[in-house]
Amino acid sequence: MPLYNRRPELPLFAPPPPLGLAELLGRVRQVLHQQLADSYWVVAEVAELTVPRFAGAHCYLTLTEQGTDSRGMPMKAQARATLWSQRYQQLAPAFERATGQTLRPGLKLLLRVQVRYHEQYGLSLDVVAIDPSYTVGELALQRLKTLRQLEEKGLLERQKQLVLPLAPQRLAVISSPTAAGFQDFVQQLDEAPYDFALTLFPAAMQGDDAPASIRAALDGVRARRGQFDAVVIIRGGGSRTDLLAFDEYGLAAAVGAFPLPVLTGIGHERDEAVVDLTAHRALKTPTAVAAFLVERLARLEAAILGLGEQIINTARQQLSQRHARLDQLSGQSRYAAHRQLDGARDALRARTRQAAAGPREQLRQLGHDLERFRHLLPRAARRALAHEQRGLRQRGRVLLKRFARHHQRRREALLRRRYQLQLALERRLHRAELRLYELAVNNEQLSAGRHHPKPSA
């Protein structure tokens, strides 16, 4: 007798006959119809939308939602949906009246849908209703309340009243160090011909922790505000939901009340966050902020160079005018001396004519007087000429002293300006040499690392 009973032999059953694909899909449709309710309320984001182009056409949507699967891996759920013509003509205008915007990709909607399955076209959803209050919802109401509170406290315009320095080069940057927008911002400033001193204050730029993280970064900047010219808050692009952190009242108020000018480049082309409204200046993207800073320094550099050229031209014009004035005074002095000599000769001729018409005694007396005058005249002329020459030389010395003092002041001013420009150029050259030296040292270290690999343990 065996130790164990034998397993009873199972009767052999014939496998079920194979199903056709149409029959299998028909059974799927029947099961879905029996197991699912007539309709469901579903929250989803509109990824794609095809608007009817003519009367009687339908509206086709692609609905998506980001989530995770059973293993915790990121997953994107997606389904086709249809707004039939008559329902579209009813729901679309009502949605626009209630929300102030048309149906478009990127909106997150609350829809009532019916699940449809067709053997040829697969699974799809028929949209039977849209709840516009969900789209407007608490977010829009909270945004409006936030703006009113900020306006009541004067925080919407306080940043606009701050004066941004002409050359904002010491920048406190609040961003995520791994964000693509921050990397683009740094790269564009590195490619500029100007030297920017960037200090990164890391912060989370999206999610529930973002407002508190950015406020903490602003507190860190506030403690060192004397070291910076401005604050830059930047992040990369994202969906409208990612911007909710920048609509938070506490963060917007902190930006509006900050003592330094705040520039924002949140990276969203279509929407404007509340932080953008309280900042000193809001730009769309991080690269737009970098371009704004570079352009501001370029305008300042052009203005300084223009002023330098104006100073040089003015100095040259004044020197030319002084030389011309000196030549003019010299010519006037010579002309005055010649006129005095000509006047003396004319007076002598007149007296000679008068003497000839008088009595002979008078003629003799006049002859004696004339003889005496003839002897005195050269000495008087020489004395007058010497006196005029002394006066001319004295005026020339005074003019030369004035010109020398003026020229010395202009020369000292130009030398000071030249020294300042040379000093600024040497500083830039020194910084550039330090960078080149650091790059050379890094290249040598990299080369040394390639030629001498680290021995294995």
C-alpha positions, 0 to 999 in steps of 0.5 A: 500500500503506498504511503500517500494516496495518489492524486486523482486524475483530473478530467481533461477539458477542451480549451475555450474556443478563441474569440475574435477581436471584435467580440473581445472588445465588445465584451469590454464595452459591455462590462464597462457599461454594466460596471460604471456609473452613468457619469463622473465628475473629473478634475483634469488639465487640458493638454490639447484642444481643437476648437470647432472651425465651423457651425456644427463641428465638435470640440476635441480635448486631450485631458491629462493628469500627473500622478504616480503608479503603484510603484511610486513612479511618475505617471501621466494619465491621459484620455481623449474627450469630446464636447459635442457641438450642441453642448459646446455651444452651451458650455463654452460661452457660459464658461467664458462669462463665468471665468473671463477666459476661453477654453484653452490648453493649460486650464485645469477643469472640473468636468462631468464626463461619461465613459465611452468605449468603441471597438474601433476608436477605443476609450473616450470621454463625453463631456456633459458639464463643466463647473466654472467655479472650480476654475475661478475658485478659491485661487482667484478669490485669494489673489484678489484678496491679496491684492487688496491687502497689499494696496491697503498697506501701500506695498504695491507701489513701495518698491517702485519708489526705490532708486535702482543704482545706475550700475547694479553689479552686486546682485543677491540672486534667489533661485534654485541652484539646479534650475535651468533658468538660473544657469541661463541667467549666470551664463548670459551675465558671464558672456557680457563684457561687464563684471557682476558679483553674484551671491546665490541664496538658495531657495525652493521655487515651487511647491508648498515650501516655496514661499517660506523658503524664499522669505528665508532667503530674503531675510538672509539678504536683508542681514547683508543688504549693505553688500548688494545693489539689488535682489534678483528672484528668478526661476524657470518656466512651468505651468500656471499651478507652479506660480501659485507660490508667488501669489502668496500674501506673505511673500508678496508683502516681503518683496514689497517692503524689502529695502533693496530694489527687487527684480523678478524673472519668474519665467512665465510669458502669459501670467503675472504673479502677485510678486511681479506686481510688488517688485521694483521691476518684473521681467518675463524670464531670467534671461530677460533680467540678465539682458536688462542688467547688461543693457543698463551698464552698456548705457552707463558706459556709453554715457561716461565715454560721451562725457569724457569726449565732451570734456576733452573737446571742451578743453581743446576749444578753450585752449584754442580760444585762449591762444586766439585771445592772446594773439588778438591782445598782442595785435591790439597793443602793437596797433595802439603804439603805432597810432600814438606815434602817428598822432604825435607826428600829426601834432608836430606837423600842425604846430609847424604850420601854425608857427610858420603863420605867426610873427618872425619872433614867434617863428624864432621862438617856435623854432627854439621851442621846436628845437627843444621839442625835437630833442625832447620828443624822442625821449618822450616817445621812448618813455611813452613807448617804454611805458606802453611796452611795460604795460603790455608786458605786464598785461601779457604776464597777467594773461599768461598767469591766468592761462597757466593757472587755468591750464594747470587746473584743466590739466590736473582735472584731465590727469585725475580723470585719466588716472581714474580711467586707468585705475578702473581699466587696471582693476578690470584687467587684474580681474580678467588675469585672475580669472585666466589664472584660475582657468589655467590652474583648473586646466593644469589640475584636470590635465594632471588628473588625466595623466596621473590617475588615482590608484585603485585601493 
